[in-house]
Every structure is written in structure tokens, then in C-alpha cells.
Amino acid sequence: MSTGVVTAGRVTHKSGGVDELAAASPESQGAAVRELLTVPDIDEAYVLSTCNRVEAYVVGADHAVGRAALAEFFAAVDDDAVVTTAHDESLRHLLRVAAGLESVILGEDQIIGQVRTAYEDARDAGGIGSMLEAAVTKAIHVGERARTETAINEGVVSLGSAATRRAAEELDLEGATALVVGAGEMGQLAARSLGAAGVDELVVANRTVAHAEHLVDDIEDETDAAAVPLEALETATSRADIIVAATGSEEPVLGTHHLDGDTGTDETDPEQVVVDLGQPRDVEPAADALPTVRVFDLDDLESITAETREQRADAAREVESMIDAEFDLLCDQYKRARADEAIAAMYESAERIKDREVETALSHLEGEVTDDQREVVEAMADALVNQLLAPPTKSLREAAAEDDWSTIHTALQLFNPEFDSDDGPLAPPSVVTASADTGIGATDDD
């Protein structure tokens, strides 16, 4: 078990905007891990990069080393958008992320797969050691428990997913063509929700095409997705069965000339469903009078979101309790590992002495030593070692459970000739550090 500490830094939808997230986004998760591992004294690294968050976790000898590595990693981002945390806070946050408590859509399912993929990328890049192996696999376990043992991912709770549900009540989404106008937070939610619902084609229109492209890259592979500028709206709307508008514009961006309202006399014509999430409106009110267009606004969605918001809030409290218990188990796991390190050093030292003394004793016996005689002597030596080390083994495990790290520190100094007390803290960082380190940007209270 590594004797280092975990330090984490992040830019998320809570701490920064689209520009900050874009600046923080690495070329790939694997490349980011390899970059962090080039920093002196960084032993392990894990990077999670999604549409709504870029998070980096490093293991170093102390938090000063970790903060320096993260400051370089997030150098292109405004300091105010970067949140850094020390060991305990970093581990707890990772559990919350995997459980969906930090997602824009509370309890959404996509993040657990993203945490798992990031783990595989970090492992392939050589970034996963004993500290992060325990932490990330625990986070994945918590995320799975949250979704199978609670209702955290049931129903809808965001306007983006509510828009998808409302559209699904009007037409079959599978095989449909969807258009999302706007690539901000609400547009992101709507696009991901439509992609997950099985639309055949998804187009994202945005004033800044690069932001739309960034969102499109995050959509499920099964969906044919493309990004277009707002200037292409008339062409994009003419092909869309479902349109979700969420631009934040002060004026409507969709007018009657954008929508399919010319053929209302034929009852076989499919309806075009438009969900307006803008406030003020993104769709001209006159569009609702078009015979083949159905327009829904925020008032039409309120009943859907209210229906599930309370349900997920209750589930979130269950997940919080689950995280508290699993976090304690993770800390205990680290403690046991450090105690076992001291115990292993003690037994290895005893084994060396035992082997030497057995050979010395056998050399003093007269005549040729038989296999039976050697077996008797070695069995006696093993029994002595086990009996003599049983009490200190029990004491070391109790010391770890009681956070008595001076005892374990002394044991390692006595029995491990390679142990250097200057290599880094032996105790779990929750004991070494009493409060969070927030050396970059914002604090953990985002």
C-alpha cells in the first residue's frame, strides 16, 4: 500500500462555464494520466473527463506535491473555476460522483460508465496503484449499489429529460430526428436525454459551433449526431421531428418560418413537437397555431419534474448514508493495508533471522543431518516465530484501528531496513491532515 496521499482538482458545471470546461479538457484521459505521472513524486494518477466535469486525482508524498501537479495540469483554467481537495474530501467526492450525487441530472446513469472507462484508461496508462485501485473500485461499487438499492435513477428530474419524456408522449422517439438548439447546460441535458432515448439522428445547433461539437462528442455512439451553426436553423428544423430549444437568448430564435406548418390539411403528416425551455421564450408564440406543430413550454413540463424531484431527493438521502458507510470501510481498508505492511516487514525480518539461525544450529550437529532432523528443527523455529509474533501482530492491527500510527511507524523502522521516515506520511491522510487543502482556486464548498 502506498504511503502517499490523494489530492484532487476539478472543474465542473458547478465551478465553471463551458469555456472553463473546454480549457480544462485533455486530449484524452489516458494522455492526461501519462502527463501527470511525469511530475516528480507523483506515483499514481486518475483523470475523469466528461461534458460537465474534468477531474484529476493524484497520489504523492504530501499535498504540496499534489497541489503543484494539479496547478500545472489546470494551468489554462481560471483559478476561480478550479476546486482542489485533500485526501478525505477527494475520496468522498469521488464516491459522490460515481453515485450520481454530483451530476447535473441527480442520479443519472451515464456517469458510472464514465468513471469505469476512466479507470480503465488510467490503468492502461500506468496510473493505478494500490491507493487509487482501492478508491476507484470502491467508487464504482458505491455507484452500482446506489442504482440497484435506491430509486436515485428512477423517473426524470431535469428539464432536459422532462422535455424528452414530454416529446415521447406525442410521438415515437426511436428512429426520429431530433434538433437541440443551444449547447448550454440545459441543451446538454436535453441532447444526452434524447440520445439515450434512441433517436436515430441528433443535430445540435449553437452560436459557437465548437461548443456544439464538444457536446456531440459526448453523445452515445449509437446516435448519429452532428453540430451546426445557428445560421443553418432553417435547414435543420425542416428535417426535425422533435425540437428542443434552450438558448438563453433575450429574443425568440425559432419563428413560424422555421417550422413545418405548411401541410396541415393532410392527416397523415407527422406532427413536429417543439419543447421550449427558454426563459424568456425561444419560440415565437404564433408557432403553436401551426396545424402540424405542437409547442410545449416550461409550464407544460412542471408536473413532470415535480413528480420525480421529491422521489429522488428521498433516494439521495439514502445514498448519502450509503456513502458515509462505504467511506468508513475504505478508510478501514487503508488502515488494514498499512498495518499489514508493518506486519509483513516484521515477519520478513524474523524469517531472515530464523533461516540464518536454523542453518547455524544444523551446522553444529554431529554427523550428516537427515531430512527428518532438518524438518524438526525448522518446524520448531517456525513455531517460535509464530508464537513470538502473534502478540505484536494483534497489537499492530489494533494500533491501525485506533489510529496509533506511531506504533506502526516504530515497527517499520525496526523491521524494514528500507523504510525511510522521510518518504512520506505513514498514517492515512485523514489522520495526517485535519482540514482540506484548497491551494488552487475555490474551496470544496461549490
Solvent accessible surface area in square Angstrom, and as a share of the most:
residue,aa,sasa,rsa
1,M,62,0.28
2,S,26,0.17
3,T,33,0.19
4,G,4,0.04
5,V,3,0.02
6,V,0,0.00
7,T,1,0.01
8,A,4,0.03
9,G,1,0.01
10,R,8,0.03
11,V,0,0.00
12,T,3,0.02
13,H,40,0.18
14,K,95,0.40
15,S,27,0.17
16,G,17,0.16
17,G,37,0.35
18,V,42,0.24
19,D,94,0.48
20,E,49,0.22
21,L,8,0.04
22,A,49,0.38
23,A,49,0.38
24,A,8,0.07
25,S,35,0.23
26,P,34,0.22
27,E,170,0.76
28,S,52,0.33
29,Q,25,0.11
30,G,10,0.10
31,A,30,0.23
32,A,1,0.01
33,V,0,0.00
34,R,127,0.46
35,E,87,0.39
36,L,2,0.01
37,L,49,0.24
38,T,108,0.63
39,V,38,0.22
40,P,107,0.67
41,D,93,0.48
42,I,11,0.05
43,D,89,0.46
44,E,8,0.03
45,A,0,0.00
46,Y,0,0.00
47,V,0,0.00
48,L,0,0.00
49,S,31,0.20
50,T,16,0.09
51,C,6,0.04
52,N,15,0.08
53,R,8,0.03
54,V,0,0.00
55,E,1,0.00
56,A,0,0.00
57,Y,1,0.00
58,V,0,0.00
59,V,0,0.00
60,G,1,0.01
61,A,29,0.23
62,D,63,0.33
63,H,11,0.05
64,A,57,0.44
65,V,31,0.18
66,G,1,0.01
67,R,66,0.24
68,A,65,0.50
69,A,1,0.01
70,L,0,0.00
71,A,47,0.36
72,E,118,0.53
73,F,27,0.11
74,F,5,0.02
75,A,73,0.56
76,A,81,0.63
77,V,9,0.05
78,D,85,0.44
79,D,86,0.44
80,D,110,0.57
81,A,5,0.04
82,V,0,0.00
83,V,1,0.00
84,T,0,0.00
85,T,0,0.00
86,A,1,0.01
87,H,3,0.01
88,D,39,0.20
89,E,51,0.23
90,S,1,0.00
91,L,2,0.01
92,R,80,0.29
93,H,12,0.05
94,L,1,0.01
95,L,1,0.01
96,R,56,0.20
97,V,1,0.01
98,A,0,0.00
99,A,0,0.00
100,G,0,0.00
101,L,14,0.07
102,E,14,0.06
103,S,16,0.10
104,V,33,0.19
105,I,22,0.11
106,L,45,0.23
107,G,0,0.00
108,E,33,0.15
109,D,74,0.38
110,Q,54,0.24
111,I,4,0.02
112,I,20,0.10
113,G,32,0.31
114,Q,35,0.16
115,V,0,0.00
116,R,83,0.30
117,T,68,0.39
118,A,0,0.00
119,Y,21,0.08
120,E,69,0.31
121,D,45,0.23
122,A,0,0.00
123,R,125,0.45
124,D,120,0.62
125,A,16,0.12
126,G,52,0.50
127,G,0,0.00
128,I,32,0.16
129,G,25,0.24
130,S,47,0.31
131,M,0,0.00
132,L,0,0.00
133,E,69,0.31
134,A,8,0.06
135,A,0,0.00
136,V,0,0.00
137,T,54,0.31
138,K,28,0.12
139,A,0,0.00
140,I,19,0.10
141,H,83,0.37
142,V,0,0.00
143,G,0,0.00
144,E,77,0.34
145,R,68,0.25
146,A,0,0.00
147,R,30,0.11
148,T,111,0.65
149,E,98,0.44
150,T,17,0.10
151,A,27,0.21
152,I,0,0.00
153,N,44,0.23
154,E,91,0.41
155,G,42,0.41
156,V,24,0.14
157,V,24,0.14
158,S,11,0.07
159,L,48,0.24
160,G,0,0.00
161,S,12,0.08
162,A,0,0.00
163,A,0,0.00
164,T,10,0.06
165,R,76,0.28
166,R,44,0.16
167,A,0,0.00
168,A,52,0.40
169,E,101,0.45
170,E,54,0.24
171,L,39,0.19
172,D,108,0.56
173,L,10,0.05
174,E,127,0.57
175,G,57,0.55
176,A,8,0.06
177,T,21,0.12
178,A,0,0.00
179,L,1,0.01
180,V,0,0.00
181,V,0,0.00
182,G,3,0.03
183,A,6,0.04
184,G,33,0.31
185,E,88,0.40
186,M,57,0.26
187,G,0,0.00
188,Q,10,0.05
189,L,4,0.02
190,A,0,0.00
191,A,0,0.00
192,R,31,0.11
193,S,19,0.12
194,L,0,0.00
195,G,6,0.06
196,A,80,0.62
197,A,38,0.29
198,G,34,0.33
199,V,4,0.02
200,D,87,0.45
201,E,34,0.15
202,L,0,0.00
203,V,8,0.05
204,V,0,0.00
205,A,0,0.00
206,N,21,0.11
207,R,173,0.63
208,T,63,0.36
209,V,46,0.27
210,A,62,0.48
211,H,45,0.20
212,A,0,0.00
213,E,87,0.39
214,H,59,0.26
215,L,2,0.01
216,V,25,0.14
217,D,120,0.62
218,D,29,0.15
219,I,12,0.06
220,E,75,0.34
221,D,140,0.73
222,E,150,0.67
223,T,12,0.07
224,D,95,0.49
225,A,26,0.20
226,A,47,0.36
227,A,27,0.21
228,V,34,0.19
229,P,50,0.31
230,L,25,0.12
231,E,151,0.68
232,A,32,0.25
233,L,9,0.04
234,E,98,0.44
235,T,92,0.53
236,A,10,0.08
237,T,0,0.00
238,S,77,0.50
239,R,123,0.45
240,A,6,0.05
241,D,45,0.23
242,I,0,0.00
243,I,0,0.00
244,V,0,0.00
245,A,0,0.00
246,A,11,0.09
247,T,45,0.26
248,G,56,0.54
249,S,25,0.16
250,E,134,0.60
251,E,119,0.53
252,P,57,0.36
253,V,28,0.16
254,L,1,0.01
255,G,2,0.02
256,T,49,0.29
257,H,119,0.53
258,H,27,0.12
259,L,11,0.06
260,D,59,0.31
261,G,12,0.11
262,D,136,0.71
263,T,66,0.39
264,G,32,0.30
265,T,137,0.79
266,D,69,0.36
267,E,174,0.78
268,T,115,0.67
269,D,41,0.21
270,P,98,0.62
271,E,68,0.30
272,Q,7,0.03
273,V,0,0.00
274,V,0,0.00
275,V,0,0.00
276,D,2,0.01
277,L,11,0.06
278,G,7,0.07
279,Q,149,0.66
280,P,65,0.41
281,R,113,0.41
282,D,0,0.00
283,V,3,0.01
284,E,65,0.29
285,P,99,0.62
286,A,59,0.46
287,A,0,0.00
288,D,80,0.42
289,A,87,0.68
290,L,35,0.17
291,P,85,0.54
292,T,8,0.05
293,V,3,0.02
294,R,94,0.34
295,V,26,0.15
296,F,9,0.04
297,D,28,0.15
298,L,40,0.20
299,D,120,0.62
300,D,62,0.32
301,L,0,0.00
302,E,89,0.40
303,S,80,0.52
304,I,11,0.06
305,T,1,0.00
306,A,49,0.38
307,E,104,0.47
308,T,4,0.02
309,R,114,0.42
310,E,125,0.56
311,Q,64,0.28
312,R,9,0.03
313,A,36,0.28
314,D,64,0.33
315,A,2,0.01
316,A,16,0.13
317,R,147,0.54
318,E,94,0.42
319,V,0,0.00
320,E,69,0.31
321,S,72,0.47
322,M,18,0.08
323,I,1,0.01
324,D,69,0.36
325,A,54,0.42
326,E,5,0.02
327,F,15,0.06
328,D,81,0.42
329,L,95,0.47
330,L,0,0.00
331,C,17,0.10
332,D,56,0.29
333,Q,66,0.30
334,Y,2,0.01
335,K,31,0.13
336,R,142,0.52
337,A,25,0.19
338,R,0,0.00
339,A,1,0.00
340,D,61,0.32
341,E,50,0.22
342,A,0,0.00
343,I,13,0.06
344,A,47,0.36
345,A,9,0.07
346,M,2,0.01
347,Y,72,0.28
348,E,102,0.46
349,S,15,0.10
350,A,17,0.13
351,E,77,0.35
352,R,120,0.44
353,I,85,0.43
354,K,25,0.11
355,D,72,0.37
356,R,138,0.50
357,E,89,0.40
358,V,9,0.05
359,E,89,0.40
360,T,57,0.33
361,A,48,0.37
362,L,9,0.04
363,S,83,0.53
364,H,143,0.64
365,L,84,0.42
366,E,174,0.78
367,G,68,0.65
368,E,166,0.74
369,V,43,0.25
370,T,74,0.43
371,D,124,0.64
372,D,104,0.54
373,Q,85,0.38
374,R,86,0.31
375,E,116,0.52
376,V,104,0.60
377,V,28,0.16
378,E,63,0.28
379,A,59,0.46
380,M,115,0.51
381,A,12,0.09
382,D,57,0.29
383,A,42,0.33
384,L,95,0.47
385,V,23,0.13
386,N,80,0.41
387,Q,128,0.57
388,L,126,0.63
389,L,20,0.10
390,A,53,0.41
391,P,79,0.50
392,P,45,0.28
393,T,17,0.10
394,K,133,0.56
395,S,55,0.36
396,L,7,0.03
397,R,133,0.48
398,E,79,0.35
399,A,6,0.04
400,A,2,0.02
401,A,73,0.57
402,E,131,0.59
403,D,60,0.31
404,D,54,0.28
405,W,21,0.07
406,S,80,0.52
407,T,53,0.31
408,I,0,0.00
409,H,54,0.24
410,T,68,0.39
411,A,9,0.07
412,L,0,0.00
413,Q,98,0.43
414,L,129,0.64
415,F,59,0.24
416,N,38,0.20
417,P,111,0.70
418,E,151,0.68
419,F,40,0.17
420,D,63,0.33
421,S,53,0.34
422,D,127,0.66
423,D,85,0.44
424,G,22,0.21
425,P,28,0.18
426,L,10,0.05
427,A,8,0.06
428,P,3,0.02
429,P,0,0.00
430,S,40,0.26
431,V,64,0.37
432,V,74,0.43
433,T,36,0.21
434,A,114,0.88
435,S,80,0.51
436,A,38,0.29
437,D,38,0.20
438,T,48,0.28
439,G,55,0.52
440,I,17,0.08
441,G,35,0.34
442,A,36,0.28
443,T,70,0.41
444,D,49,0.25
445,D,136,0.71
446,D,71,0.37
